[in-house]
Amino acid sequence: MFRIGEFSQIARVSARLLRYYDGLGLLHPQRIDPQTGYRFYSATQLPRLNRILALKDLGLALDQIARFVDDDISTDEIRRMLALKKAEVEAELREGEDRLRRIEARLRQIDEGDGGRAFDVLVKPVAAQPFLAIRSQFAGMDPVIATLREVSARVPEAPRDKLIVLAHSDFDDERLDLEIGFSLTRAINRRVSLADGRALSLRELPAVPSMAAVVRRDTDLDGHRAFGALGQWIEANGFSICGPCREVFLEPPFQGGDVVVEIQFPVERAG
């Protein structure tokens, strides 16, 4: 057996925490010397301690932990609970990283002001073209990216052209009404379905006489600056928006390189 300090080093927890768990009845010493009061622990107690620590990491209260440990919850059940907690923490980390990047981009925009990076805006006609796509509402960017990946994998390379995302509503990152699909070089009769059974439908993207467009790279992490620059240009040059925004991937995504996206707004002369 080990004295409490030795067991603390083996278990990688503080002696203070071991005394606290003893006081709560979660983990008693294997033996207490009646003369000195020294606490002694056994290596056979490590599995119980590890269960206590695992349940603590799941966010359970100490009284709940006591019930779980005393009821001898199975290892498989603890593993499932930890896997769910792991997925939850990973999602929180991704959300935090995205929020950090947005903050950094906003700080750059504030620091640079009007003297920051310039975007070249082009006004051009866009011809009508077949469009194979699916329209859904998405509760955040993660399901959008997942659908982009699946659509990219399932639409046959021929006769597909460019991956396009159409926004059919106000921007709401918790309820995005988007149409995701590929423009085609010719119409096709083949049915294309996603894993959940939803099918892409074929329609025609209408011709646009005047499309205001700007190109950005996804690696910039500040796409809002490109949108803002395009909006400023549209207003300053006497145009108004007259149709849904399109994001056209000029380079195929998910292939390891920079993702180049052209942001497009149909415009007409204001007034």
LOKEBA-272481 format. One record per residue (C-alpha): x, y, z; residue in three letters. Coordinates in steps of 0.5 Angstrom, whole numbers, plus 500, padded with zeros to 3 digits. Example, Ala and Ser with C-alpha at 12.3 -4.5 7.8 and 13.67 -1.06 7.14 Angstrom:
2
+-----+-----+-----+------+
:   X :   Y :   Z : resn :
+-----+-----+-----+------+
: 525 : 491 : 516 :  ALA :
: 527 : 498 : 514 :  SER :
+-----+-----+-----+------+
END
This chain:
271
+-----+-----+-----+------+
:   X :   Y :   Z : resn :
+-----+-----+-----+------+
: 500 : 500 : 500 :  MET :
: 502 : 507 : 499 :  PHE :
: 502 : 513 : 504 :  ARG :
: 497 : 519 : 501 :  ILE :
: 503 : 523 : 498 :  GLY :
: 506 : 517 : 494 :  GLU :
: 499 : 515 : 492 :  PHE :
: 498 : 522 : 490 :  SER :
: 504 : 522 : 485 :  GLN :
: 501 : 515 : 483 :  ILE :
: 494 : 517 : 481 :  ALA :
: 496 : 525 : 479 :  ARG :
: 491 : 528 : 484 :  VAL :
: 493 : 532 : 490 :  SER :
: 493 : 529 : 497 :  ALA :
: 488 : 535 : 499 :  ARG :
: 483 : 532 : 494 :  LEU :
: 484 : 525 : 496 :  LEU :
: 482 : 528 : 503 :  ARG :
: 476 : 531 : 501 :  TYR :
: 474 : 525 : 497 :  TYR :
: 475 : 521 : 504 :  ASP :
: 471 : 526 : 508 :  GLY :
: 465 : 526 : 503 :  LEU :
: 465 : 518 : 503 :  GLY :
: 467 : 518 : 495 :  LEU :
: 474 : 514 : 497 :  LEU :
: 476 : 512 : 503 :  HIS :
: 483 : 510 : 505 :  PRO :
: 485 : 503 : 505 :  GLN :
: 487 : 503 : 512 :  ARG :
: 489 : 509 : 517 :  ILE :
: 494 : 508 : 522 :  ASP :
: 491 : 508 : 529 :  PRO :
: 497 : 511 : 532 :  GLN :
: 499 : 516 : 527 :  THR :
: 493 : 517 : 523 :  GLY :
: 497 : 516 : 517 :  TYR :
: 492 : 515 : 511 :  ARG :
: 494 : 509 : 506 :  PHE :
: 492 : 507 : 499 :  TYR :
: 492 : 501 : 495 :  SER :
: 493 : 501 : 487 :  ALA :
: 487 : 497 : 487 :  THR :
: 483 : 503 : 489 :  GLN :
: 485 : 507 : 482 :  LEU :
: 480 : 504 : 478 :  PRO :
: 475 : 507 : 483 :  ARG :
: 478 : 514 : 483 :  LEU :
: 479 : 514 : 476 :  ASN :
: 471 : 513 : 475 :  ARG :
: 470 : 519 : 480 :  ILE :
: 475 : 523 : 476 :  LEU :
: 471 : 521 : 469 :  ALA :
: 464 : 523 : 472 :  LEU :
: 467 : 529 : 475 :  LYS :
: 469 : 531 : 468 :  ASP :
: 462 : 530 : 465 :  LEU :
: 460 : 535 : 470 :  GLY :
: 456 : 531 : 475 :  LEU :
: 455 : 534 : 482 :  ALA :
: 459 : 530 : 487 :  LEU :
: 452 : 527 : 490 :  ASP :
: 451 : 524 : 483 :  GLN :
: 458 : 521 : 483 :  ILE :
: 457 : 518 : 489 :  ALA :
: 450 : 514 : 487 :  ARG :
: 454 : 512 : 480 :  PHE :
: 460 : 510 : 483 :  VAL :
: 456 : 506 : 489 :  ASP :
: 451 : 503 : 484 :  ASP :
: 457 : 500 : 480 :  ASP :
: 456 : 504 : 473 :  ILE :
: 459 : 500 : 467 :  SER :
: 465 : 502 : 464 :  THR :
: 462 : 502 : 457 :  ASP :
: 456 : 507 : 460 :  GLU :
: 462 : 511 : 462 :  ILE :
: 465 : 511 : 456 :  ARG :
: 459 : 513 : 452 :  ARG :
: 458 : 519 : 457 :  MET :
: 465 : 521 : 456 :  LEU :
: 465 : 520 : 448 :  ALA :
: 458 : 525 : 448 :  LEU :
: 462 : 530 : 453 :  LYS :
: 468 : 530 : 448 :  LYS :
: 464 : 531 : 442 :  ALA :
: 460 : 537 : 446 :  GLU :
: 467 : 540 : 448 :  VAL :
: 470 : 539 : 441 :  GLU :
: 464 : 543 : 439 :  ALA :
: 465 : 549 : 444 :  GLU :
: 472 : 549 : 442 :  LEU :
: 470 : 550 : 435 :  ARG :
: 465 : 555 : 436 :  GLU :
: 470 : 559 : 440 :  GLY :
: 476 : 558 : 435 :  GLU :
: 471 : 561 : 430 :  ASP :
: 469 : 567 : 435 :  ARG :
: 476 : 568 : 436 :  LEU :
: 477 : 569 : 428 :  ARG :
: 471 : 573 : 427 :  ARG :
: 474 : 578 : 433 :  ILE :
: 481 : 578 : 430 :  GLU :
: 478 : 580 : 423 :  ALA :
: 473 : 585 : 426 :  ARG :
: 479 : 588 : 430 :  LEU :
: 483 : 588 : 423 :  ARG :
: 478 : 592 : 420 :  GLN :
: 477 : 597 : 425 :  ILE :
: 485 : 598 : 425 :  ASP :
: 485 : 599 : 418 :  GLU :
: 479 : 603 : 417 :  GLY :
: 478 : 605 : 410 :  ASP :
: 485 : 605 : 409 :  GLY :
: 485 : 597 : 409 :  GLY :
: 485 : 592 : 403 :  ARG :
: 482 : 594 : 397 :  ALA :
: 477 : 589 : 393 :  PHE :
: 476 : 590 : 386 :  ASP :
: 469 : 590 : 384 :  VAL :
: 466 : 588 : 377 :  LEU :
: 460 : 589 : 374 :  VAL :
: 458 : 583 : 369 :  LYS :
: 452 : 580 : 365 :  PRO :
: 451 : 573 : 367 :  VAL :
: 448 : 568 : 363 :  ALA :
: 442 : 563 : 365 :  ALA :
: 445 : 556 : 366 :  GLN :
: 442 : 549 : 369 :  PRO :
: 443 : 549 : 376 :  PHE :
: 443 : 542 : 380 :  LEU :
: 442 : 544 : 387 :  ALA :
: 438 : 542 : 394 :  ILE :
: 435 : 548 : 398 :  ARG :
: 434 : 547 : 406 :  SER :
: 435 : 551 : 412 :  GLN :
: 441 : 550 : 416 :  PHE :
: 442 : 551 : 424 :  ALA :
: 449 : 554 : 423 :  GLY :
: 455 : 553 : 419 :  MET :
: 457 : 546 : 421 :  ASP :
: 451 : 543 : 417 :  PRO :
: 452 : 548 : 411 :  VAL :
: 460 : 545 : 410 :  ILE :
: 457 : 538 : 411 :  ALA :
: 452 : 539 : 406 :  THR :
: 457 : 543 : 401 :  LEU :
: 462 : 537 : 402 :  ARG :
: 457 : 531 : 401 :  GLU :
: 454 : 535 : 395 :  VAL :
: 461 : 536 : 392 :  SER :
: 462 : 528 : 393 :  ALA :
: 456 : 526 : 390 :  ARG :
: 455 : 531 : 384 :  VAL :
: 458 : 527 : 378 :  PRO :
: 464 : 531 : 375 :  GLU :
: 461 : 532 : 368 :  ALA :
: 457 : 536 : 367 :  PRO :
: 458 : 540 : 373 :  ARG :
: 461 : 547 : 373 :  ASP :
: 462 : 551 : 379 :  LYS :
: 459 : 550 : 386 :  LEU :
: 454 : 555 : 388 :  ILE :
: 451 : 557 : 394 :  VAL :
: 445 : 562 : 394 :  LEU :
: 442 : 566 : 400 :  ALA :
: 434 : 566 : 400 :  HIS :
: 433 : 570 : 406 :  SER :
: 436 : 575 : 411 :  ASP :
: 443 : 573 : 414 :  PHE :
: 441 : 569 : 420 :  ASP :
: 447 : 564 : 422 :  ASP :
: 442 : 560 : 426 :  GLU :
: 437 : 559 : 421 :  ARG :
: 440 : 560 : 414 :  LEU :
: 436 : 559 : 408 :  ASP :
: 441 : 556 : 403 :  LEU :
: 441 : 553 : 396 :  GLU :
: 447 : 549 : 395 :  ILE :
: 449 : 546 : 388 :  GLY :
: 453 : 546 : 382 :  PHE :
: 452 : 550 : 375 :  SER :
: 452 : 545 : 370 :  LEU :
: 455 : 545 : 363 :  THR :
: 448 : 542 : 360 :  ARG :
: 442 : 539 : 363 :  ALA :
: 442 : 532 : 366 :  ILE :
: 437 : 527 : 367 :  ASN :
: 440 : 523 : 373 :  ARG :
: 437 : 523 : 380 :  ARG :
: 442 : 525 : 385 :  VAL :
: 441 : 524 : 392 :  SER :
: 444 : 525 : 399 :  LEU :
: 445 : 520 : 405 :  ALA :
: 439 : 522 : 408 :  ASP :
: 435 : 521 : 402 :  GLY :
: 434 : 528 : 400 :  ARG :
: 434 : 529 : 392 :  ALA :
: 438 : 535 : 389 :  LEU :
: 433 : 538 : 383 :  SER :
: 435 : 541 : 377 :  LEU :
: 432 : 548 : 375 :  ARG :
: 435 : 554 : 371 :  GLU :
: 439 : 559 : 374 :  LEU :
: 436 : 566 : 371 :  PRO :
: 440 : 570 : 367 :  ALA :
: 443 : 577 : 370 :  VAL :
: 444 : 583 : 366 :  PRO :
: 448 : 586 : 371 :  SER :
: 452 : 582 : 377 :  MET :
: 456 : 586 : 382 :  ALA :
: 462 : 581 : 384 :  ALA :
: 468 : 581 : 388 :  VAL :
: 473 : 575 : 389 :  VAL :
: 475 : 573 : 396 :  ARG :
: 480 : 568 : 399 :  ARG :
: 477 : 563 : 404 :  ASP :
: 484 : 563 : 408 :  THR :
: 483 : 571 : 409 :  ASP :
: 478 : 569 : 415 :  LEU :
: 475 : 576 : 414 :  ASP :
: 469 : 575 : 408 :  GLY :
: 465 : 580 : 412 :  HIS :
: 470 : 585 : 409 :  ARG :
: 469 : 583 : 402 :  ALA :
: 461 : 583 : 403 :  PHE :
: 462 : 590 : 406 :  GLY :
: 466 : 593 : 401 :  ALA :
: 461 : 590 : 395 :  LEU :
: 456 : 593 : 399 :  GLY :
: 459 : 600 : 400 :  GLN :
: 461 : 600 : 392 :  TRP :
: 454 : 598 : 390 :  ILE :
: 451 : 604 : 394 :  GLU :
: 456 : 609 : 392 :  ALA :
: 455 : 607 : 385 :  ASN :
: 448 : 608 : 385 :  GLY :
: 446 : 601 : 384 :  PHE :
: 441 : 597 : 389 :  SER :
: 440 : 589 : 390 :  ILE :
: 435 : 586 : 386 :  CYS :
: 436 : 578 : 387 :  GLY :
: 439 : 573 : 392 :  PRO :
: 446 : 573 : 393 :  CYS :
: 451 : 568 : 390 :  ARG :
: 457 : 565 : 392 :  GLU :
: 461 : 562 : 387 :  VAL :
: 467 : 557 : 388 :  PHE :
: 472 : 559 : 383 :  LEU :
: 476 : 553 : 385 :  GLU :
: 474 : 546 : 388 :  PRO :
: 473 : 546 : 395 :  PRO :
: 476 : 541 : 400 :  PHE :
: 482 : 539 : 396 :  GLN :
: 487 : 542 : 400 :  GLY :
: 488 : 549 : 397 :  GLY :
: 486 : 556 : 397 :  ASP :
: 478 : 556 : 396 :  VAL :
: 477 : 562 : 392 :  VAL :
: 470 : 565 : 392 :  VAL :
: 466 : 570 : 388 :  GLU :
: 461 : 574 : 392 :  ILE :
: 455 : 576 : 387 :  GLN :
: 449 : 581 : 388 :  PHE :
: 444 : 582 : 382 :  PRO :
: 444 : 589 : 381 :  VAL :
: 440 : 595 : 378 :  GLU :
: 440 : 602 : 378 :  ARG :
: 437 : 605 : 384 :  ALA :
: 431 : 609 : 383 :  GLY :
+-----+-----+-----+------+
END
